[in-house]
Amino acid sequence: MANISWQEVRDEVLRKIEAEEWRRGELIPGEMELARKFGCARVTVNRALRQLSEEGFVNRKRRAGTRVALNRVQKATFDIPVIREEVEAAGKHYSHEIIRKQMVAPPGGFAGEMWAAEKRKLLHLRSLHYADGKPYAYEVRWVNTSTVSRIVDVDFSRISANEWLVQNIPVTSSNFAFSAIRLKKSEAKLLRAEPGDAALCVERATWNLTGPITSVRQIFKPGHTLKTGSGAS
């Protein structure tokens, strides 16, 4: 295989799109054909096309192939926040506690999202982040230890899973979802709020070239204001 990077594949595919060698809406060659053309591994082509998809230049559908986007949609990217930094930036003291840490099979329907067999166990963490000793965010996290094996031995009394992952595991793609929810009784108790109170919920899933990394759901105490900027995630 030629020593060609995914960035070079990405640039050449983009050149063909911009030169209209591949027109808008047109189905482009498949990954295997492109890998042969560029003399590289299929995974290199896959990474390049995934990047172009994230940038809005192509649309990818499983079993349907990759098409040049009819109208490019500029996709926003977000820095993955470190909650400790958010709290300290507000001039408050940060702390956190692990409520639960266990290796357990994920619930039905969730395993496919993490590319794991139904019976494969993932690291399941439930934790609370505090600002000046008051609840700031409740976090429910699943970590794919096939991708992130080192996390099993991390001492979470010294660093949160949120911060450790940001510092140690590179991310190549991520999905974010933001919603307003009504707190369940158990969530309200942890956040020292009332059941039914409105709260901000942020859900995120991240991947790298090895595979899926983590899926996390963070529920912030009622009244929280989200502040973020665009950037590499």
C-alpha angles and dihedrals in degrees: 000000000000117000095247122146127226088243090060091049090048092051093049093048089048090049090055091049094048091045087051092237081132108035130211112287092013120136109240125211117287125259095260092050092047091047089055091046094051095036093234140114120285090238088062091055091045091054092049093050091046089055092049089050091052089050091052098244096115138024118223126198126176112253090001097075132221124309132188107255115256090215119013112238112205106224121211119230126202134204111245102246125231105216093208089060092049092052095045091046086061089056095252134126114255127215136152141194134204111232095182136004120178145138106242140151111261121245120272114286093022099079094070091057089058093043091241132131115256091252097045113111121230129193108264119198131181115186145162126223117206136201113200089343094305123112112268104168139355114218132198112187139179119195125195102226091192086070098030105033094157093065092073090074098043117124102230092189086075102039136013121245087240093059096038093054093048091050099043113026121063116223124211099177139010143177124217130194125184124194144157114239139180112243118247117225093259092048093047091052092054093046093043091239136118124274109259094028114140116250139173115253121195119191122189138176124188136193140182132189091280094056143272115343111187145340115208138179117199121189115193126209113267111275095035116145118211115225119180142148132210120260145113112322 
